[in-house]
């Protein structure tokens, strides 16, 4: 397969952890990887090919403006490698908005797709993740876009997690169709009439981390708020519980329990999920968490490889065209 | 003081747990309590006065319609007791929307308040809770309402938690003023220009359960989604961690750690926070969690007593009038 392009400059721990992860992915998974970034910053590329890009888009830069002005940035160049058939997929842990903009502007959209959406896997203990989208590509959406999000999210749940007929829920503030904003009610009616998806009606925030639903659709503002609320809650609880477990009162019992909780903690860690996927652009684009470690990059490259091999983009195109 | 009116029929565990909690509150706190409900359902009122109401508004009933048609419901009668000066406050664990509608229609609004808001305390380990509002009174809001939410939430944080100058954050999807929807950006500008609040700018979902902010304002749709997302995440984690701690592998170490984690679990339990407060109506109205136990009702009555004694409603009226 064509190599996976990894943005060496994107992420809080770039380039060190990113380059290390890319090298490990090539080594451990046997997936061809090409790095994109500033040669002076990357240093030793660990045996990988390095495509030079002289600019870097910072984590806090305005997405649209930075992509427009920084044409030789690692993000834009990575997207161009996919567009030009020199890479099969791109992975970045950098500025999410700029990643969306780079992919959208350079790869373009799948024919018929109104807007792309960030699909983020939300871990569900003991089961496959719930796919939440849009988790932040488009802060303001139109109801018809959410129908496509539902179609694309369903395809993704099938291709990535093997769910045959994913149950799609619309995020609202009550199960009844009468609950929510005018936007949500209009979207409800469109989803109820949409073919080729298994729409189960409104779901609430408390359903996301359960087995009650496989795909949750919402606008990018609400989805991003939900995602970051979950992150914050997990971080607060993990640190509070961790403090108790390592306290003198807990002693050896704490150490024993800490070991037993490790698999659960790993399952909840965004580093293990392989990152979010930008659905609707004409190529595989993986958006890793900003704090990605090398392990996160290994997982992201692994998911990228799977999605390329299973032709996710082709399946999305068929689903959207079939409407 | 005038008695606190407790809706005996509201909540998943009504009337049993509610009546038991009301009796305990009167007994343990010395707060006068009056029950409102169907005498045949309540049975022995545990020595408390019972105001008879022949109807019950169910948890899933349409709020506006049920309040309009069920004039002799326990919820509507409880609000009327406050309006008529026969009770100092009302507490209900029933249908949230119907509680909001009952309080709004019977007590009326504080002069100058455009819309009321549900203010929910979000626990922060080791610190005072963050006040989140609106957590569901108004699914669709106007930017100017959020300025009042900020003023009222600040007063509430001061009166209830003793925070001298609460820091107010606007919930968005990035710290920069340019982030978010058109609604959020317009609200940002109004908040930045508003007097008498300490506006610290946008905050994200991950800040809510931290000490970075004291009051988080948002529209009622987003606030309710956040609240239920947090509830779901906590429930999932508590049950996953609990399963590990009581497993054979954990053994006695699990039991030891379970005991050490009890204070944290209690701090995270909505039963201990005393419930949400409807701010902006002309009376104290406490909205307890639907699953409230008797302990939750004791806490709710305790908070109601405090807010009456500290004249929260008077302080809110002054703050809103001072704009």
Interface residues (C-beta under 8 A of the other chain):
Chain A: X60 X62 X124 X125 X126 X136 X139 X140 X171 X172 X173 X176 X178 X179 X180 X181 X182 X184 X204 X205 X206 X207 X208 X209 X210 X220 X221 X222 X224 X225 X226 X227 X228 X229 X230 X231 X232 X233 X234 X235 X236 X237 X240 X241 X244 X245 X247 X249 X250 X252 X253 X254 X256 X257 X260 X261 X264 X268
Chain B: X60 X62 X124 X125 X126 X136 X139 X140 X171 X172 X173 X176 X178 X179 X180 X181 X182 X184 X204 X205 X206 X207 X208 X209 X210 X218 X220 X221 X222 X224 X225 X226 X227 X228 X229 X230 X231 X232 X233 X234 X235 X236 X237 X240 X241 X244 X245 X247 X249 X250 X252 X253 X254 X256 X257 X260 X261 X264 X268
